[in-house]
Amino acid sequence: MSTIVLATGNQGKVKELASLLSKHQIEIVPQSNFNVPDVAETGTTFVENAIIKARHAAKITGLPAIADDSGLEVDALNGAPGVYSARYASDIVGDHVTDDDNMNKLLNALKDTPTEQRKARFHCVLVYMKHENDPTPIICHGIWQGSISNDKKGEQGFGYDPIFWQEDLQLSSAQLTRDVKNKLSHRGQALAQLIKKLAK
């Protein structure tokens, strides 16, 4: 079994990726196991931030690294929260932002927006680097279409899942089983691409 460090401290992401990769004889170890400090995400795109994080983790651990940068793009908000999805409400609550803080800010921003104008999508960019100076990192991009509901529904998942609505299923992504979510989600799509590329 090969070991790859995952450049995140987000336990939701660690669990999701570990469950998806375990069947491929790949062990995912969070960077926190190596006391890797967070790195400043100074990029203005998901790709830039994912490369920054993967390079940082590979440099400190000496292991291949996978980094994910993901976020929610809402049409009615000109693409916000975008790359700032994880810290969207920091202007209101400071540095210690919770998922609820972010969802509450987003719901408030859309409170006068009609249902048909609440289209949104999750993006996930996964970057795999063999080592810190890898000149050809593998970059995969998954997109999951949906819309923003008027209120929170469901207990599964993390982030914006309770307000990310799947019209065809009449469920939020926080109401989906893990298997269903892994098939549909932006992260599942990006990971399927990555597994194919790693297998080559």
Steps between C-alpha positions, in 0.01 A plus 500: 500500500638841407475799729400848389473798730178697476565871530208593723400506864131471409386166646199491268728505196740245653214252562349552157827456309624212718180302441520559125870406467527207745373253234788605273769400751577863577524612861413862559675658797399850608777757513422554869668161568826667395434831680488679165386856569234658284633705212356833389261448208605803301370383163201657330386173341429147626790368289754743646396427858504122452855514355619720788364250755629187324850642455514609865396155631737313265790725600456446874411129499712376209195302381281536194214734580141556398342838564146599433366848468129521471223745537152609413417731209160675514378667180291768675808606699730528195680180591541566872599355740740326257856449629394666825228239572661365818543849646204675341361632832837605646412865440213452748632252759880525471748217441310217671232449235260206527299333223186650655651851486571459129158353422319770697685775313421338165132447580476861613669623179241306296192569714329708228617281211227290332543123472572500126792740552672297774711281269837399642775246456776347704848489348780270613853519366723211607874526446743209536872575526764226509735735685529869576672583170271289282486700173192315371250464784182310421205744511138378506186713511152380603180709482171421679194698392217591737330796662480666842196407708318742731593308814728226633406135459693185597776396738754336268803661341657833588542852371203621296347152454178573699405784263627352170181374336469220245180574308474160328531314833309754709774471764783715628850355469495461881209255460683270257665175603878503480499265198256717305686818589835348397357418156346842441726744680763733360761325717387156386523610135846653544620192687370264229707699250805486730474124555493441123804722452694342789425152362670594173 
